[in-house]
Amino acid sequence: MKTKSFLLTAIVLFVFVVSFALNAVTALAEEDYKFKTSMEFEGENTELKVGDSFYVKISVTDITSKTGLIGLNLRVDYDPSYLSVEYENSETSGEESDVDAVTFGSINLPSEWTGDAEKIQNIVRDENNKEIGTAVIMCLADLSAEDLAEQAYKSDEFFVLIPFKCIAPCQSTTIKIDTDEDLAGTELVVVNSSFSIEDVAGQGSELVINNIQGTEESKTESTPGEKNEDGNNSLVYILIAAGAVVIIGVVVAVIVSKKKK
C-alpha cells in the first residue's frame, strides 16, 4: 500500500516539475519578443464556399520596445491550393524596369509616422507566375525625417487587411505568421545622442479557416486526413509523454521494492 502511495506521489511530482519547466521556458521565450501579432477573420459570411472572399486583419500589439518601432516586416503564409490573395499589379515606372508593383488590401499606419512612410507589398510567385502561398508586407517610417526619434510608435494602431478568395473546398486550412527571421520589427536606439537601428523579434499568430464548401462546378476535394494532421501530431506527443511517465513510474517502483528487500 505504501509502495503504491509513494509511486503515485512520485508520478504527480514528476508531472508538476515538467509542467513548471515548460511554463518557465515559455515565459523566458516570450520576454524576447518586442511585439505581438494577432489575426482576425473579417467578413459578413462565416459559412464560406468556393468563390467567396473575406478579409484577414493582422494587428501589431503589445509593443514593449522602450523606443517603439519604426519598421515592420511581416510574412504571411497560406495554402495556395485553397486560398488566393486578391491583388492588383501596377507597372513600375521606368524604361529599364519590367517589375510589377503588387498592391492588395489596405495598410493602416500609426499616426506617429508623420513623414513619408514607405510601404512594400508582395505576393511571392513561382516561375509560372503561380502563388506559392506567401504574402510579404514591409513598412518603414521616413528615415530622412528630422524628428525620426519622435516617430517611433508604441500604440496598437498598426494593422493590415488582406483580401483572400476561396478557390477550392477543404475541411480546414491555416493562415499564419511564423516567429522566425521573416517576422521582425526595427527600433531606433539612442545612446549618448547617437542613433542606431536594430532588429527586434515579434511573436507570430495563426488563423484557422474551417469548412470551405464546394459548389456544383467544383469537384476538387481535400486530401483525406488533412484536417487531422495537427491532431495526429498532438496525439503522438501525448502518447510519448504518457509513455515516459509510465517508464519513470516503473523505475521508481523497482527502486522502492529493492530498498525494502
C-alpha positions in Angstrom: 0.0 0.0 0.0 2.8 2.4 0.9 4.6 1.5 -2.4 1.5 2.5 -4.4 1.2 5.7 -2.5 4.8 6.5 -3.0 4.6 5.7 -6.7 1.6 7.9 -7.1 3.3 10.8 -5.3 6.4 10.4 -7.5 4.4 10.5 -10.7 2.4 13.6 -9.6 5.6 15.3 -8.6 7.2 14.5 -11.9 4.3 15.9 -13.9 4.3 19.0 -11.8 8.0 19.6 -12.3 7.7 19.1 -16.1 4.8 21.5 -16.3 6.6 24.1 -14.3 9.7 23.8 -16.5 7.7 24.1 -19.7 5.9 27.2 -18.4 9.2 28.7 -17.3 10.8 28.2 -20.7 7.7 29.7 -22.5 7.8 32.7 -20.2 11.5 33.3 -20.9 11.0 32.9 -24.6 8.1 35.5 -24.6 10.4 38.0 -22.9 12.5 38.1 -26.1 9.5 39.4 -28.1 9.2 43.2 -28.5 5.8 43.0 -30.1 3.0 40.5 -30.9 0.7 39.9 -33.8 -2.9 38.9 -33.9 -5.2 37.7 -36.7 -8.9 38.1 -37.1 -11.5 37.0 -39.6 -13.2 40.0 -41.2 -16.3 39.1 -43.2 -20.1 39.1 -43.1 -20.4 35.4 -44.1 -18.7 32.9 -41.9 -20.1 29.9 -44.0 -17.6 30.1 -46.8 -17.8 28.4 -50.2 -15.6 28.3 -53.3 -15.7 31.8 -54.9 -16.3 33.7 -51.7 -14.0 36.4 -50.5 -13.1 37.5 -47.0 -10.5 39.7 -45.2 -7.9 38.8 -42.6 -7.0 41.6 -40.2 -3.4 41.4 -38.9 -2.7 43.7 -36.0 0.5 44.5 -34.2 0.1 44.8 -30.4 1.9 44.7 -27.1 4.9 46.7 -28.2 7.4 46.5 -25.4 10.4 48.3 -27.1 11.3 51.3 -25.0 11.9 53.4 -28.1 9.0 52.0 -30.1 9.1 50.6 -33.6 10.0 52.4 -36.9 9.8 49.4 -39.2 7.9 46.1 -39.7 8.5 43.1 -41.8 5.6 40.6 -41.8 5.5 37.3 -43.8 2.0 35.7 -44.1 1.8 32.1 -45.1 -1.3 30.3 -46.5 -2.1 27.3 -48.6 -2.4 28.3 -52.3 -4.3 25.1 -53.0 -7.4 26.5 -51.2 -6.8 30.3 -50.8 -5.6 33.1 -53.1 -4.8 36.7 -52.2 -6.8 39.2 -54.3 -4.1 41.6 -55.5 -3.5 44.2 -58.3 -0.5 44.7 -60.4 0.6 48.1 -61.5 3.6 48.6 -63.8 6.6 50.2 -62.3 7.7 53.4 -64.0 11.0 53.4 -65.8 12.1 52.2 -69.2 14.6 49.6 -67.8 12.3 48.0 -65.2 9.8 45.3 -66.0 8.9 44.6 -62.4 5.3 44.9 -61.3 4.4 46.6 -58.0 1.8 44.5 -56.2 -0.9 46.0 -54.0 -3.6 44.3 -52.0 -6.0 45.2 -49.2 -5.0 48.2 -47.1 -2.4 49.2 -44.5 -3.2 51.4 -41.6 0.0 53.2 -40.5 0.3 54.6 -37.0 -0.3 58.3 -36.5 3.2 58.7 -35.2 4.6 58.1 -38.6 4.1 61.6 -39.8 6.7 61.5 -42.6 6.6 59.9 -46.0 6.5 56.3 -44.7 7.4 53.5 -47.2 5.1 50.6 -47.8 6.0 47.5 -49.8 3.7 44.6 -50.6 4.4 41.4 -52.5 2.8 38.2 -53.4 5.5 35.6 -53.9 5.0 33.6 -57.1 7.0 30.9 -58.9 8.5 30.9 -62.4 5.0 30.1 -63.8 3.5 33.2 -62.0 1.6 31.0 -59.6 1.3 31.9 -55.9 3.4 29.8 -53.6 1.5 30.8 -50.5 3.4 33.7 -49.1 2.5 37.4 -48.8 5.0 40.0 -47.6 4.3 43.3 -46.0 7.1 45.8 -45.2 6.6 49.3 -43.7 9.2 51.8 -42.8 9.0 55.3 -41.2 10.5 58.2 -43.1 14.2 57.8 -42.2 15.0 61.2 -43.6 12.7 63.0 -41.2 14.4 65.2 -38.7 12.0 64.1 -36.0 12.6 60.4 -36.6 13.3 59.9 -32.9 9.8 61.1 -32.2 8.1 58.9 -34.9 8.5 55.5 -33.3 5.2 54.2 -32.3 4.1 52.1 -29.2 0.4 52.0 -29.8 -1.8 49.3 -31.3 -2.7 51.5 -34.4 -0.9 49.4 -37.0 -2.9 46.8 -38.9 -3.2 45.3 -42.3 -6.2 44.0 -44.1 -5.5 41.2 -46.6 -8.3 40.0 -49.0 -8.5 36.3 -49.6 -10.6 34.3 -52.0 -11.6 30.7 -51.6 -10.6 28.7 -54.7 -11.1 25.1 -53.6 -13.1 23.2 -50.9 -11.4 21.9 -47.8 -12.2 20.9 -44.3 -9.6 23.2 -42.7 -6.7 25.4 -43.7 -4.5 27.8 -41.8 -3.2 31.3 -42.4 -0.2 32.1 -40.2 2.6 34.4 -39.3 5.6 32.4 -38.1 8.1 33.7 -35.5 11.3 33.4 -37.4 13.7 35.6 -39.4 10.8 36.6 -41.6 8.9 38.3 -38.7 10.8 41.3 -37.4 10.5 44.9 -36.3 13.0 47.7 -36.3 13.6 50.0 -33.4 15.7 53.2 -33.2 18.2 53.0 -30.3 19.6 56.3 -29.0 22.8 56.2 -26.9 24.6 59.4 -25.9 22.9 61.3 -28.7 24.0 58.7 -31.2 21.4 56.8 -33.3 21.4 53.2 -34.4 18.8 50.9 -36.0 18.4 47.4 -34.6 16.1 44.5 -35.4 13.8 43.1 -32.8 11.7 39.8 -32.8 8.0 39.6 -32.8 5.5 36.8 -31.8 3.6 35.2 -34.6 -0.1 34.1 -34.8 -2.4 32.0 -36.9 -6.0 31.8 -38.0 -7.8 28.6 -39.0 -10.4 28.8 -41.7 -12.8 25.8 -41.4 -15.1 24.1 -43.9 -14.9 25.8 -47.2 -17.8 24.3 -49.1 -17.6 23.3 -52.8 -20.0 24.3 -55.5 -21.7 22.4 -58.3 -18.8 23.4 -60.6 -16.1 22.5 -58.0 -15.0 18.9 -58.0 -11.8 19.3 -56.0 -11.8 17.5 -52.7 -9.4 17.9 -49.8 -6.9 15.2 -49.1 -8.4 12.7 -46.6 -6.9 13.1 -43.1 -5.6 16.6 -43.9 -7.7 18.2 -41.2 -6.4 15.8 -38.5 -2.7 16.2 -39.3 -2.1 18.6 -36.4 -4.3 16.5 -34.2 -2.4 13.3 -35.0 0.9 15.1 -34.2 -0.5 16.2 -30.8 -1.7 12.7 -30.1 1.8 11.3 -30.8 3.3 13.8 -28.4 0.8 12.9 -25.7 1.5 9.2 -26.1 5.2 9.8 -25.9 4.8 11.9 -22.7 2.5 9.2 -21.2 4.9 6.5 -22.0 7.7 8.4 -20.4 5.7 8.9 -17.2 4.9 5.1 -17.1 8.5 4.2 -17.5 9.6 6.5 -14.8 6.9 5.2 -12.5 8.1 1.6 -13.1 11.7 2.6 -12.4 10.7 4.3 -9.2 8.6 1.2 -8.1 11.6 -1.1 -8.8 13.9 1.0 -6.8 11.5 1.2 -3.9 10.9 -2.6 -3.9 14.7 -3.3 -3.9 15.2 -1.0 -1.0 12.5 -2.8 1.0 14.2 -6.2 0.3 
